[in-house]
Amino acid sequence: MKKMIHSRRASLVTLLAALALAACGQEESEAPQQGAEQEPPPHMIAVVEMARQDIALDKSYPSLLRSDDEVTLVARVSGALEARHFEPGQMVEEGDRLYTIEPDLYQATVNQREADLQSARAELSRAQRDAQRFEQLLSQNSVSRQQYDQALADQRVAQANVAQAEAALTSANLDLGYSQVTAPVSGMISLSQINVGNFVTSGTELASITPLDPLEVRFQLPQRDAFELRRQLSQGTEASDIRARLSIPGISSGGDAELEGYLDFLGSSVDRGTSTVQAAATFENPDATVLPGQFVRVQIEGLKRFDVMAVPEIAVTQGLMGPQVYVLDDENKARERTVSLGELAGPWLIIQDGLEPGDRVVVGDPAGLEPGRTIDPQPFSGNAEAIMERIEQEEAQEQAEQAQALEGAAEGPSAEGEEGAQ
């Protein structure tokens, strides 16, 4: 009996010892697992407190370059085209002589009209002397009143003849001037439409002159952009103070060509068909870098969206419910927030709905960030372009490293094969 009791006690002691050892082993095995599940350290990333602000837009509008002062030269008189005084494609100045159209013929007409004027003036002088003499004779009752009235009528006819002769001479001088075709504006002249020696009539097109400096573009602004621009003008900004940039893709070895100009017209009505407002800008083109007829894009500097909220474009990710950003709660933990997006303004993205002033939003690169992650908020410099440039540089460096790794992997087997062959 005692042996059985001792045996049971020994078994019980053995069982308790085994349970104790198992419990110690389980605690030892769970200890590293609990350590592995510990929360990671706070993630350091830029955070900004949302507030309404004015955001400059980075928008461009398609347009067509034009020369507002382009003219077509036409003959104003008829005659043989005797000479051309320019080379096609050259730059001409206002007043330069371009064509000569049979000037001798019109010079002869001027001479004849001058002679007619002299004759009319001589007749007027005789009629004036007769009128004065008949006036004296009438006071002496030596002539009748009828004779005196006739003398006055002859004088008036002579005066009219002089005026008519003067008008004819003026017309002849105009025709003589038109026989020398001159440049009405400065610019580049085209090919001549008529060869020297041909007979031209009044209205015959001869050539065209295209001023290249300055040039004008007319383009259509969406009505909201036009509204914001007019808002700036109503605050005292002059239209000529609103600068414009012209971009012409792929016409120079260095890439796109650019010209600086200014806004000189903004329409006052909205086109019902397109919901746009017409605008125009003028650009200096002293070196004839671009030519009329080219398709270009116009960017208005200083065009803004007023009193909006915006975040850097990199801060917006795509979630299950649509575009989202990460917002910090009271414990500095990242929480997803679905937002409604507006326009893209350079590196900034305007937020239409989903954020309120005072919200703390993660504006750094959210790659690898998960909801619930504790954030160590870092101050945001406000320079969204710098964030984008840094991320682009990091991505470029990562791609370069991957390319080098692939090249190394490709060269490895070939090198081993060469060593084995040796």
C-alpha positions in Angstrom: 0.0 0.0 0.0 2.7 2.4 0.9 4.6 1.4 -2.2 1.6 2.3 -4.3 1.3 5.7 -2.5 5.0 6.4 -3.0 4.7 5.3 -6.7 1.7 7.7 -7.2 3.5 10.6 -5.5 6.5 10.0 -7.7 4.4 9.9 -10.8 2.6 13.1 -9.7 6.0 14.8 -9.1 7.2 13.7 -12.4 4.0 15.0 -14.1 4.3 18.4 -12.4 7.9 18.7 -13.3 7.1 17.9 -17.0 4.3 20.5 -17.0 6.6 23.0 -15.5 9.3 22.3 -18.1 6.7 22.5 -20.9 5.4 25.9 -19.6 9.0 27.2 -19.5 9.6 26.1 -23.0 6.3 27.7 -24.2 7.2 31.0 -22.5 10.7 30.8 -24.1 9.1 30.1 -27.6 6.4 32.9 -27.2 8.9 35.5 -26.1 10.6 36.1 -29.5 7.2 36.0 -31.2 5.9 38.7 -28.9 9.0 40.7 -29.6 8.4 40.3 -33.4 4.9 41.7 -33.1 6.1 44.9 -31.4 5.0 48.1 -33.1 7.7 49.5 -35.5 9.2 52.9 -34.7 7.4 56.0 -35.8 7.8 56.8 -39.5 9.5 60.2 -40.2 7.7 62.0 -43.0 6.7 65.5 -43.9 3.2 66.6 -42.7 1.4 69.9 -43.3 -1.7 71.4 -41.6 -4.2 72.2 -44.2 -5.2 75.8 -44.9 -6.8 77.6 -47.8 -4.4 79.3 -50.2 -4.0 80.8 -53.7 -2.5 78.3 -56.1 -0.8 79.3 -59.3 -1.9 77.2 -62.3 0.4 75.6 -64.8 -1.9 75.4 -67.8 -1.4 76.0 -71.5 -3.8 76.6 -74.4 -3.4 75.6 -78.1 -3.2 78.5 -80.5 -2.0 79.6 -83.9 0.7 82.2 -84.4 -0.4 85.1 -86.6 1.0 88.5 -87.7 -1.7 91.0 -87.1 -0.2 93.7 -89.4 0.3 91.5 -92.5 -0.6 93.3 -95.7 -1.0 92.3 -99.4 0.5 94.7 -101.9 -1.8 95.5 -104.8 -1.2 97.8 -107.8 -3.1 101.1 -107.5 -2.6 102.1 -111.2 -2.4 100.4 -114.5 0.7 100.1 -116.6 3.7 98.0 -117.4 5.7 96.7 -114.4 9.1 98.2 -115.1 11.2 97.2 -112.1 11.3 95.2 -108.9 13.5 96.6 -106.2 13.8 93.7 -103.7 14.8 90.1 -103.4 12.0 87.7 -102.3 12.2 86.7 -98.6 14.3 89.7 -97.5 13.3 92.1 -94.7 12.0 95.4 -95.9 11.4 98.6 -94.0 8.4 100.8 -94.1 8.7 103.3 -97.0 11.2 101.2 -99.0 10.5 101.2 -102.8 9.4 97.8 -104.1 8.0 98.2 -107.6 7.9 100.7 -110.4 4.9 100.9 -112.7 5.4 103.0 -115.8 6.0 106.3 -114.0 6.7 108.4 -117.3 3.1 108.0 -118.3 1.8 109.4 -115.1 4.5 112.1 -115.0 3.2 113.3 -118.4 -0.3 113.5 -117.0 0.9 115.6 -114.0 2.6 118.0 -116.4 -0.6 118.4 -118.4 -2.7 119.0 -115.3 -0.2 121.6 -114.1 -0.6 123.4 -117.5 -4.4 123.2 -117.1 -4.1 124.7 -113.7 -2.0 127.6 -114.9 -4.5 128.3 -117.7 -7.4 128.3 -115.3 -5.6 130.7 -112.9 -4.9 133.1 -115.8 -8.6 133.0 -116.8 -9.5 133.7 -113.2 -7.2 136.7 -113.1 -8.8 138.1 -116.2 -12.3 137.5 -114.9 -11.4 139.3 -111.6 -10.1 142.3 -113.5 -13.2 142.5 -115.6 -15.5 142.3 -112.6 -13.6 145.1 -110.9 -13.8 147.3 -114.0 -17.5 146.6 -114.5 -18.1 147.5 -110.9 -16.5 151.0 -111.5 -18.4 151.5 -114.7 -21.7 150.6 -113.0 -21.1 153.3 -110.4 -20.7 155.7 -113.3 -23.8 154.4 -115.0 -21.6 153.4 -118.0 -22.8 149.8 -118.1 -26.0 148.1 -117.3 -26.6 146.0 -114.2 -26.9 142.9 -116.3 -23.4 143.4 -117.8 -22.0 143.7 -114.3 -23.8 140.5 -113.1 -22.4 138.7 -116.1 -18.9 139.7 -115.2 -19.4 138.4 -111.6 -20.7 135.1 -113.0 -17.6 134.8 -115.3 -15.4 135.3 -112.2 -17.1 132.6 -110.3 -16.8 130.2 -113.2 -13.1 130.9 -113.5 -12.7 130.2 -109.7 -14.5 126.9 -110.2 -12.2 126.0 -113.1 -9.2 126.7 -110.9 -10.5 124.4 -108.2 -11.2 121.7 -110.8 -7.8 122.0 -112.2 -6.2 121.8 -108.8 -8.2 118.6 -108.0 -7.1 117.1 -111.3 -3.5 117.9 -110.5 -3.8 116.3 -107.1 -5.3 113.1 -108.6 -2.5 113.0 -111.2 0.1 113.4 -108.5 -1.5 110.5 -106.5 -1.3 108.3 -109.6 2.3 109.2 -110.1 3.0 108.3 -106.5 1.2 105.0 -106.9 3.5 104.2 -109.8 6.2 103.7 -107.2 4.9 100.9 -104.9 6.4 101.3 -101.4 6.3 99.1 -98.3 3.4 100.2 -95.9 4.9 98.2 -93.0 8.2 96.6 -92.1 8.5 92.8 -92.4 9.5 89.9 -94.6 8.3 90.2 -98.2 7.1 87.2 -100.1 7.7 86.0 -103.7 6.6 88.4 -106.3 3.3 87.4 -107.9 3.9 89.3 -111.2 7.1 89.2 -113.2 8.8 92.4 -114.5 7.5 93.4 -117.9 3.9 92.3 -117.4 1.0 94.7 -117.7 -0.8 95.2 -114.4 -4.1 96.8 -113.7 -5.5 98.5 -110.6 -6.1 95.8 -108.0 -3.5 93.3 -109.2 -1.8 91.5 -106.3 1.9 91.9 -106.4 3.3 90.4 -103.1 2.7 90.3 -99.3 4.6 91.6 -96.4 4.5 89.8 -93.1 5.8 91.7 -90.0 7.6 89.2 -87.7 8.1 91.3 -84.6 5.9 91.3 -82.7 3.6 88.3 -83.3 0.1 87.7 -81.9 -1.8 84.6 -80.8 -5.5 84.4 -80.2 -6.7 81.5 -78.0 -9.7 80.3 -76.1 -9.8 80.4 -72.3 -12.2 78.1 -70.4 -14.7 80.3 -68.7 -13.5 79.5 -65.2 -9.9 80.5 -66.1 -11.3 83.6 -67.7 -13.3 84.4 -64.6 -10.2 84.0 -62.3 -8.2 86.1 -64.7 -10.8 88.9 -64.8 -10.8 88.7 -61.0 -7.2 89.6 -61.0 -7.8 92.4 -63.4 -10.6 93.8 -61.2 -8.1 93.9 -58.3 -6.0 96.5 -60.1 -3.7 94.3 -62.2 -3.3 95.7 -65.8 -3.7 93.3 -68.7 -0.2 94.2 -69.9 1.2 93.2 -66.5 0.0 89.6 -66.9 2.9 87.9 -68.6 2.5 85.0 -71.1 4.9 82.4 -72.3 4.8 80.9 -75.8 6.1 77.3 -76.3 6.8 76.0 -79.8 7.7 72.3 -79.6 10.7 70.9 -81.5 11.9 73.7 -83.6 15.3 74.2 -82.1 18.2 71.8 -81.4 17.8 72.5 -77.7 14.2 71.4 -77.7 11.2 73.7 -77.5 11.5 77.4 -78.4 10.0 79.9 -76.0 9.0 83.5 -76.3 8.0 86.0 -73.6 5.0 88.2 -74.1 2.0 89.8 -72.4 -1.8 89.6 -72.4 -3.4 92.4 -74.4 -7.0 91.3 -74.8 -9.6 89.4 -72.7 -13.1 89.0 -74.1 -16.2 90.1 -72.3 -18.6 87.3 -73.3 -18.7 83.5 -73.2 -19.1 81.6 -76.5 -22.2 79.5 -76.1 -20.9 76.7 -78.3 -17.6 76.1 -76.5 -18.1 77.8 -73.1 -14.8 79.7 -73.7 -13.7 83.3 -73.7 -11.4 84.7 -76.4 -8.1 86.1 -75.4 -5.1 87.4 -77.2 -1.4 87.9 -76.3 1.5 89.7 -78.1 5.0 88.3 -78.2 8.3 90.0 -79.1 10.1 88.1 -81.9 13.2 90.2 -82.7 15.3 87.3 -84.1 12.4 85.8 -86.2 12.7 82.7 -84.1 9.2 81.6 -85.0 6.9 82.4 -88.0 3.2 83.0 -88.4 1.1 79.9 -89.0 2.9 77.7 -86.5 0.9 75.9 -83.9 1.9 76.8 -80.4 0.9 76.6 -76.8 0.3 79.6 -74.6 0.8 79.7 -70.9 -0.5 82.6 -68.8 1.7 83.3 -65.8 0.0 84.4 -62.6 -3.2 82.6 -63.4 -4.5 81.3 -60.0 -7.1 79.5 -58.2 -8.1 81.5 -55.2 -8.9 80.3 -51.7 -8.5 76.5 -52.3 -6.8 73.6 -50.5 -4.1 71.7 -52.3 -1.5 69.0 -51.6 1.6 67.9 -53.5 0.6 65.4 -56.2 2.8 62.7 -54.6 0.7 62.7 -51.5 -2.4 61.3 -53.3 -2.7 57.6 -53.7 -5.4 55.3 -55.1 -7.5 53.5 -52.6 -10.5 51.1 -52.7 -12.9 54.0 -52.6 -10.9 56.2 -55.0 -8.2 58.9 -54.5 -7.1 59.2 -51.0 -4.5 60.8 -48.7 -3.2 60.0 -45.3 -4.4 62.1 -42.4 -3.0 62.0 -38.8 -5.3 61.4 -35.9 -4.8 62.7 -32.3 -2.3 59.9 -31.7 -0.3 60.7 -34.8 -1.4 57.6 -36.5 -2.0 57.6 -40.2 -5.6 57.2 -41.4 -6.9 56.9 -44.9 -9.1 59.7 -46.1 -10.9 59.6 -49.5 -10.8 62.9 -51.3 -12.3 64.5 -54.5 -9.7 65.8 -56.8 -9.6 69.1 -58.7 -7.1 70.5 -61.2 -3.5 69.8 -61.4 -1.4 73.0 -60.8 2.2 72.1 -61.5 3.4 69.8 -58.6 0.2 70.7 -56.6 -3.2 68.9 -56.8 -6.2 70.9 -55.8 -8.6 69.1 -53.4 -12.2 69.8 -53.9 -13.7 67.8 -51.1 -12.6 65.5 -48.3 -10.3 67.8 -46.3 -10.9 70.6 -43.9 -8.7 73.4 -42.7 -6.7 72.1 -39.8 -6.4 68.6 -41.0 -2.8 67.2 -40.8 -2.0 65.6 -44.1 1.1 63.5 -45.0 2.6 65.3 -47.9 5.8 63.2 -48.3 6.2 60.1 -50.3 3.5 57.6 -48.9 5.2 54.5 -50.4 5.1 51.7 -47.8 2.8 53.7 -45.5 -0.1 51.7 -44.0 -3.1 52.8 -42.0 -2.5 52.8 -38.3 1.3 53.5 -38.6 2.6 55.9 -36.1 4.0 59.0 -37.7 6.8 61.3 -36.5 5.6 64.5 -38.3 8.3 66.5 -40.0 7.9 70.2 -41.0 7.0 70.8 -44.7 9.0 73.4 -46.5 6.1 74.3 -48.8 8.2 73.4 -51.9 6.3 70.7 -53.6 8.6 70.8 -56.6 11.6 69.9 -54.4 9.7 66.8 -53.1 8.9 65.7 -56.7 12.5 66.2 -57.9 13.9 64.3 -55.0 11.6 61.3 -55.6 12.4 61.4 -59.3 16.1 61.3 -58.5 15.6 58.4 -56.1 13.6 56.5 -58.7 16.2 57.2 -61.4 19.0 56.0 -59.1 17.1 52.9 -58.2 16.5 52.1 -61.9 20.2 52.6 -62.6 21.2 50.2 -59.8 18.7 47.6 -61.1 20.1 48.0 -64.6 23.7 47.5 -63.3 22.6 44.4 -61.4 21.0 43.0 -64.5 24.2 43.7 -66.5 26.3 42.0 -63.9 24.0 39.0 -63.9 24.2 38.8 -67.6 28.0 39.0 -67.7 28.4 36.4 -64.9 27.5 33.2 -66.7 29.5 34.2 -69.8 32.6 34.9 -67.7 32.2 31.5 -66.0 31.8 29.8 -69.3 35.0 31.4 -70.6 37.0 30.3 -67.5 35.6 26.7 -67.8 36.7 26.6 -71.5 40.2 27.6 -70.5 
